[in-house]
Amino acid sequence: MSESTASLLPKEAVRALSKYREMTVLTPAGEIELVFGEAAVTIDRVWLEEVLAEVAASEGVEIVTGTRAFPNPREGECVVAAEGARAEIASGAGLCGRRTYLVGAQYIIRSGDGPDHPVVVALPRISKEFFGWVVPAGDREYVLGLADDPRVGSVTAKALGLRNLFTSLWGEHEVVERFGGLIPVCRPCTPAREPYLGIGDSVCMVKQLSGGGLFAIARAAPLLARSVAEGADYSALIAPIMRTLHRSWVLTKVVKALGGYWSTASLLARAGLRRLSFGRYDLIHEGVMKTLTRNLRPR
Ligand SMILES: Cc1cc2nc3c(=O)[nH]c(=O)nc-3n(C[C@H](O)[C@H](O)[C@H](O)COP(=O)(O)OP(=O)(O)OC[C@H]3O[C@@H](n4cnc5c(N)ncnc54)[C@H](O)[C@@H]3O)c2cc1C
């Protein structure tokens, strides 16, 4: 996440593992450097969740695990749909329509060598519909991951391909941990319909271009809390966030029309683009849109 997103979270919940202002994109037509005006941080996600749970518990929230909620709100009650990608509650409440998913697979690996800043892997053999990544996570550890549409081939096989790519570029490594999850592919949903309020993946508050959800969640959560406490209009409060997400969704459609991430990145590399500067990490889609319209305009 960006430093500005991290700054919205409780300080004690953010354990930064690495920080960077540049990324290298590997494309079939060569490399592109991305440079950012603000730093992005790799954080310890488990630590974040644990500290947030502690903060909530210390404020009197009862936390129940190992069970599913089937909300049946009574008069005067409200339900917050924060159930993540599958969105059964949000869909049942009519907040969201149809969605598809990318499957994400990640490894934490340990290696004597590796990149000193994140590498985005835009190669079709690693991901046809999205991209892969290699991100330094401190102490000789790296996060290796990719997401793809499971209908276009085995994600597990591609994850193995990504590990092989790492080995060929930086050498042998050992796997410390593996995990994964779903990334919803959908336009941002309606965030509120009495008595339901939605946040996060459940209502597709996801930057579709990068699959990132924490940008919007960190901003929407305090507004949601205000709506619940004071009855303020949640949809109106989060409208600017939803507009930003919507622009990212539109750009994702453009990227898809150009043949996907690897194909779009190759087009830019072939057009001679070797370095791209962005102001804000969170608004990368706006910078990409400008670059596309500038570089792909018919001459
Ligand atoms: C591989 C991968 C890499 C990612 N990398 C990034 C990244 O670098 N930066 C970024 O910003 N985002 C990233 N994301 C996206 C980010 O993780 C999500 O956007 C974010 O976790 C969504 O948070 P959430 O609270 O909406 O849902 P979740 O984190 O999914 O939490 C929802 C919780 O609700 C529980 N639940 C579901 N239904 C019920 C029910 N009926 N009753 C009770 N509990 C229920 C689930 O078990 C889960 O614990 C990544 C996602 C994936 C899959």
The ligand as an SDF file (V2000), in Angstrom:
LIG
                    3D

 53 58  0  0  0  0  0  0  0  0999 V2000
   -3.0950  -12.6460   -3.4810 C   0  0  0  0  0  0  0  0  0  0  0  0
   -3.6460  -11.3060   -3.0840 C   0  0  0  0  0  0  0  0  0  0  0  0
   -2.7770  -10.2210   -2.9510 C   0  0  0  0  0  0  0  0  0  0  0  0
   -3.2860   -8.9710   -2.5920 C   0  0  0  0  0  0  0  0  0  0  0  0
   -2.4110   -7.9230   -2.4690 N   0  0  0  0  0  0  0  0  0  0  0  0
   -2.8810   -6.7070   -2.1010 C   0  0  0  0  0  0  0  0  0  0  0  0
   -1.9860   -5.5960   -1.9490 C   0  0  0  0  0  0  0  0  0  0  0  0
   -0.7690   -5.7030   -2.1510 O   0  0  0  0  0  0  0  0  0  0  0  0
   -2.5200   -4.3910   -1.5740 N   0  0  0  0  0  0  0  0  0  0  0  0
   -3.8550   -4.2290   -1.3480 C   0  0  0  0  0  0  0  0  0  0  0  0
   -4.2820   -3.1240   -1.0130 O   0  0  0  0  0  0  0  0  0  0  0  0
   -4.7230   -5.2610   -1.4810 N   0  0  0  0  0  0  0  0  0  0  0  0
   -4.2670   -6.4960   -1.8470 C   0  0  0  0  0  0  0  0  0  0  0  0
   -5.1350   -7.5390   -1.9860 N   0  0  0  0  0  0  0  0  0  0  0  0
   -6.5710   -7.2890   -1.7740 C   0  0  0  0  0  0  0  0  0  0  0  0
   -6.8880   -7.2280   -0.2970 C   0  0  0  0  0  0  0  0  0  0  0  0
   -6.3130   -8.3280    0.3590 O   0  0  0  0  0  0  0  0  0  0  0  0
   -8.4170   -7.2250   -0.1320 C   0  0  0  0  0  0  0  0  0  0  0  0
   -8.9450   -6.1570   -0.8800 O   0  0  0  0  0  0  0  0  0  0  0  0
   -8.8120   -7.0550    1.3360 C   0  0  0  0  0  0  0  0  0  0  0  0
   -8.3240   -8.1210    2.1120 O   0  0  0  0  0  0  0  0  0  0  0  0
  -10.3310   -7.0290    1.4550 C   0  0  0  0  0  0  0  0  0  0  0  0
  -10.6360   -6.8680    2.7930 O   0  0  0  0  0  0  0  0  0  0  0  0
  -12.1060   -7.1830    3.3010 P   0  0  0  0  0  0  0  0  0  0  0  0
  -12.0980   -6.8230    4.7460 O   0  0  0  0  0  0  0  0  0  0  0  0
  -13.0900   -6.5750    2.3970 O   0  0  0  0  0  0  0  0  0  0  0  0
  -12.2570   -8.7570    3.1200 O   0  0  0  0  0  0  0  0  0  0  0  0
  -11.3950   -9.9450    3.7240 P   0  0  0  0  0  0  0  0  0  0  0  0
  -10.0240   -9.4980    4.0690 O   0  0  0  0  0  0  0  0  0  0  0  0
  -11.5560  -11.0690    2.7560 O   0  0  0  0  0  0  0  0  0  0  0  0
  -12.1410  -10.2880    5.0860 O   0  0  0  0  0  0  0  0  0  0  0  0
  -13.4690  -10.8010    5.0970 C   0  0  0  0  0  0  0  0  0  0  0  0
  -13.6270  -11.7430    6.2700 C   0  0  0  0  0  0  0  0  0  0  0  0
  -15.0070  -12.0600    6.4530 O   0  0  0  0  0  0  0  0  0  0  0  0
  -15.1400  -13.4560    6.6750 C   0  0  0  0  0  0  0  0  0  0  0  0
  -16.5080  -13.8640    6.2770 N   0  0  0  0  0  0  0  0  0  0  0  0
  -17.0210  -14.0310    5.0270 C   0  0  0  0  0  0  0  0  0  0  0  0
  -18.3380  -14.3590    5.0830 N   0  0  0  0  0  0  0  0  0  0  0  0
  -18.6650  -14.3980    6.3990 C   0  0  0  0  0  0  0  0  0  0  0  0
  -19.8660  -14.6790    7.1060 C   0  0  0  0  0  0  0  0  0  0  0  0
  -21.0130  -14.9650    6.4850 N   0  0  0  0  0  0  0  0  0  0  0  0
  -19.8440  -14.6520    8.4690 N   0  0  0  0  0  0  0  0  0  0  0  0
  -18.6960  -14.3450    9.1180 C   0  0  0  0  0  0  0  0  0  0  0  0
  -17.5260  -14.0520    8.5050 N   0  0  0  0  0  0  0  0  0  0  0  0
  -17.5080  -14.0800    7.1650 C   0  0  0  0  0  0  0  0  0  0  0  0
  -14.0220  -14.0730    5.8190 C   0  0  0  0  0  0  0  0  0  0  0  0
  -13.7120  -15.3640    6.2770 O   0  0  0  0  0  0  0  0  0  0  0  0
  -12.8840  -13.0620    6.0640 C   0  0  0  0  0  0  0  0  0  0  0  0
  -12.1700  -13.3690    7.2220 O   0  0  0  0  0  0  0  0  0  0  0  0
   -4.6770   -8.8120   -2.3480 C   0  0  0  0  0  0  0  0  0  0  0  0
   -5.5450   -9.9010   -2.4660 C   0  0  0  0  0  0  0  0  0  0  0  0
   -5.0370  -11.1380   -2.8360 C   0  0  0  0  0  0  0  0  0  0  0  0
   -5.9910  -12.2980   -2.9680 C   0  0  0  0  0  0  0  0  0  0  0  0
  1  2  1  0
  2  3  1  0
  2 52  2  0
  3  4  2  0
  4  5  1  0
  4 50  1  0
  5  6  2  0
  6  7  1  0
  6 13  1  0
  7  8  2  0
  7  9  1  0
  9 10  1  0
 10 11  2  0
 10 12  1  0
 12 13  2  0
 13 14  1  0
 14 15  1  0
 14 50  1  0
 15 16  1  0
 16 17  1  0
 16 18  1  0
 18 19  1  0
 18 20  1  0
 20 21  1  0
 20 22  1  0
 22 23  1  0
 23 24  1  0
 24 25  2  0
 24 26  1  0
 24 27  1  0
 27 28  1  0
 28 29  2  0
 28 30  1  0
 28 31  1  0
 31 32  1  0
 32 33  1  0
 33 34  1  0
 33 48  1  0
 34 35  1  0
 35 36  1  0
 35 46  1  0
 36 37  1  0
 36 45  1  0
 37 38  2  0
 38 39  1  0
 39 40  1  0
 39 45  2  0
 40 41  1  0
 40 42  2  0
 42 43  1  0
 43 44  2  0
 44 45  1  0
 46 47  1  0
 46 48  1  0
 48 49  1  0
 50 51  2  0
 51 52  1  0
 52 53  1  0
M  END
$$$$
